[in-house]
Amino acid sequence: MSFAGVYPNYIHKAEKKGRTKEEVDTIICWLTGYNQQALLQQIDKNNDLETFFAQAPQINPNVSQIKGVICGYRVEEIEDKLMQKIRYLDKLVDELAKGKTMEKILRK
């Protein structure tokens, strides 16, 4: 599955709850280390999720603070590292849609 394919779903989920594309981009950049330009390049390249995360400059060192259940699985217990990164992103976008502040989402 391509990142460009799921990205609009993240945007839609956030906007449906009154949040913005910019907030989603901020979350993605925080998690992956991409800057805005590099994020747009990843979308344009239509890379799959594995490549998207493999090429990420640096997964945020605070990901261990992301805890909770997404799609019936505790994100901190997922053994497959790629799936765990995908679920981290899902969890962060979920938190955004549920109205959490950016400060809490970004674990500041």
C-alpha positions in Angstrom: 0.0 0.0 0.0 1.4 3.4 -0.9 1.8 6.2 1.6 0.1 8.6 -0.9 -2.9 6.2 -0.9 -3.4 6.5 2.9 -2.4 10.1 3.3 -5.7 11.5 2.1 -7.5 9.3 4.6 -5.5 10.8 7.4 -6.4 14.3 6.1 -10.1 13.4 5.8 -10.3 11.9 9.2 -8.7 15.0 10.8 -10.8 17.5 8.8 -14.0 15.7 9.5 -13.3 16.5 13.2 -12.4 20.1 12.6 -8.6 19.7 12.5 -6.3 20.6 9.6 -4.0 19.1 7.0 -1.2 21.2 8.5 -1.7 19.5 11.8 -1.6 16.1 10.2 1.6 17.1 8.3 3.1 18.3 11.6 2.4 14.9 13.2 3.9 13.0 10.3 7.0 15.2 10.3 7.4 14.8 14.0 7.1 11.0 13.8 9.4 10.5 10.8 11.8 13.4 10.7 10.7 14.5 7.2 10.4 18.2 6.6 7.5 19.5 4.6 9.3 19.4 1.3 10.6 15.8 1.8 7.1 14.7 2.9 5.6 16.1 -0.4 8.3 14.4 -2.4 7.4 11.0 -0.7 3.8 11.6 -1.7 4.8 12.5 -5.3 7.0 9.4 -5.5 4.0 7.2 -4.5 6.3 5.1 -2.3 4.8 2.2 -0.4 4.6 2.4 3.4 7.7 0.3 3.8 9.8 2.6 1.7 8.2 5.7 3.3 9.3 4.6 6.7 12.7 3.1 5.6 13.6 6.5 4.0 12.5 8.5 7.0 15.3 10.6 8.3 14.8 9.6 11.9 11.9 8.1 13.8 11.2 10.4 16.7 13.0 9.1 19.9 9.8 9.7 21.9 7.8 7.1 20.1 8.0 4.9 23.1 5.7 7.3 24.8 2.9 6.5 22.3 0.7 3.9 24.0 -2.8 2.7 23.6 -5.0 0.6 21.4 -5.5 1.0 17.7 -7.4 -1.5 15.6 -7.6 -3.8 18.6 -3.8 -3.9 19.2 -1.7 -2.2 21.8 0.8 -0.2 19.7 3.6 -0.7 22.2 3.3 -4.5 21.9 3.3 -4.8 18.1 6.4 -6.9 17.2 6.6 -6.2 13.5 8.6 -2.9 13.4 7.0 -1.6 10.2 3.5 -2.4 11.4 4.3 -0.7 14.7 5.4 2.5 12.9 2.2 2.5 10.8 0.1 2.0 13.9 2.0 4.8 15.7 1.0 7.1 12.9 -2.6 5.8 13.0 -2.7 6.4 16.7 -1.4 10.0 16.5 -3.9 10.9 13.8 -6.6 9.2 16.0 -5.6 11.4 18.9 -5.8 14.5 16.7 -9.3 13.6 15.5 -10.3 13.0 19.1 -9.4 16.6 20.0 -6.2 16.2 21.9 -3.9 19.2 21.9 -0.9 19.2 19.6 1.3 19.5 22.7 0.0 16.2 24.1 0.1 14.4 20.7 3.7 15.4 20.1 4.6 14.2 23.6 6.0 17.6 24.8 
